[in-house]
Amino acid sequence: MKFFAYVDPGLGALLWQTVVAGVVGFLFYLKKTRRWIVDGIRKIFGRARQVEPVVTEVTVTDNKLAPKIESKTEAR
């Protein structure tokens, strides 16, 4: 008994995309898991990362030709 299989290019592309998505997803999972573990250890030993907020002020003034936008950003 002989079996003939046909694989069209669409199936090959679908398999390739599935493999790439799986690898990228797995790497993202490892990165998030590693960060979770490192942050937990830092929290236990008192060296947690300090996240400082950023304040942004935007001033819009009306000009006859076009509005002028001035932006000022400072980190606290």
C-alpha positions in Angstrom: 0.0 0.0 0.0 1.4 3.4 -1.0 0.6 6.7 0.6 1.1 10.0 -1.3 1.3 13.1 0.8 1.1 16.6 -0.5 2.3 19.7 1.4 1.5 23.0 -0.2 3.5 26.2 0.4 0.8 27.6 2.7 1.2 24.7 5.1 5.0 25.1 5.1 4.6 28.8 5.9 2.1 28.1 8.6 4.5 25.6 10.2 7.4 28.0 10.0 5.4 30.8 11.6 4.3 28.4 14.4 7.9 27.5 15.2 9.1 31.1 15.2 6.1 32.2 17.4 6.8 29.3 19.8 10.5 30.2 20.1 9.8 33.9 20.6 7.1 33.2 23.1 9.3 30.9 25.1 12.1 33.4 25.2 9.6 36.1 26.4 8.4 33.7 29.1 12.0 33.0 30.3 12.7 36.7 30.4 9.6 37.5 32.5 10.3 34.5 34.8 13.9 35.5 35.3 12.9 39.1 36.1 10.3 37.9 38.6 12.9 35.7 40.3 15.5 38.4 40.4 13.1 41.1 41.7 11.9 38.7 44.4 15.5 38.1 45.5 16.3 41.8 45.5 13.1 42.5 47.5 14.2 39.9 50.1 17.7 41.4 50.4 16.5 45.0 50.3 17.9 46.1 47.0 14.6 46.5 45.0 14.8 48.6 41.9 13.7 52.2 42.4 11.3 53.4 39.7 11.0 57.2 39.6 8.0 58.9 38.0 8.5 61.3 35.1 6.5 64.5 35.0 5.8 66.1 31.6 4.4 69.5 31.1 3.1 70.6 27.7 2.2 74.2 26.9 0.3 75.2 23.8 0.2 78.8 22.8 -1.9 80.2 19.9 0.0 81.8 17.1 -1.5 83.4 14.0 0.3 81.0 11.6 0.4 77.8 13.7 0.2 76.8 17.3 3.5 76.6 19.1 4.1 73.6 21.4 6.6 73.8 24.2 7.4 70.6 26.1 9.3 70.3 29.4 10.2 67.0 31.0 11.8 66.4 34.3 12.5 63.3 36.3 12.0 63.4 40.1 
